[in-house]
Each structure stands twice: as structure tokens, then as C-alpha cells.
């Protein structure tokens, strides 16, 4: 069994793009994120950011299928 971190990105330069994507999604749902640790967020706030990211990824995939 592997003890590999599930947050590991295959391309390390993708980290910056994912951080920008996260900040954009947070802005769209009205959550104020700062660089670095955001442990003061409520579960609702964190979930809304993650949900917005998933929504945007699905939309991008569906638009690519057209």
C-alpha cells in the first residue's frame, strides 16, 4: 500500500495555476481567501469554494466536448 499524498500534483508548476484557480473560485462565491493557510474558514465556506471549482471544471469539460 502506497503512502502517497493525494494532493501531489504531477507537474509542480501546476501548483500556481491551481492556487489562482482557487482564488478566482473563492472570489466568485464571496469567500475572502488569503495566500497560505486559511484554517479560519468555516466548513461551509471551504465547501463552497471547492464546489465552485468542481462546477467550473465540469463546465470547461462540457464546453470542450462541443
N, C-alpha and C positions, 0 to 999 in steps of 0.2 A: 504494500500500500504506500502510495506517494504522500509526502508531507508538503506538497507544493502549495504556495499561496495562490488562492483563486483570483486575487486582484492583480496578478502578474500580467503585464502586457508583453506580447511577443516583440513588439517594436518599442523600445524605450522612448523614442521621440514622440510616440503617440500620447504619452502622459500629458504633455502640454495641450494638445488638441482636446483631450478628454476633459481637462480642467476648464478650458474655455467653454466647451460644450455644457458642462455642469453649471458654470456661472451664468450662461445665457438662459438655460432652462430655469434656474432659480429666479432670475430677474423676471421671466415671463409669468411665474406664479406668485411673485411678490415676496419671495424669501430673500433676506439680506445675508448673503454669504461673504465671508472674508477669506483671504488666502490662508492656507494652513488648516489647522484644527477648528472644527465647528461643532464641538461637543455640546454646546448650549442649545442646539436646535431641538425642538420637540420632535417626537416620532411623526406627527402629522406633517410638519414642515419638511423633514427629511424624505418622507414618503411622497410628498407632492413633487419634490424636485426629481426623485427617481422616476416617478410615474410620468412626468413631463418628458424626461429623457427617453423613456421607452416609447412614448407616443410619437415623438419626433423621429425616432429610428424606424418605427413601423411605417410612418408616412413616407420617409425617404425611400424605404424599400419598395413600398407600393408604387411610388412615382417612378422608380427605376424599372418596374415591370411593364410600364405602359409603352 
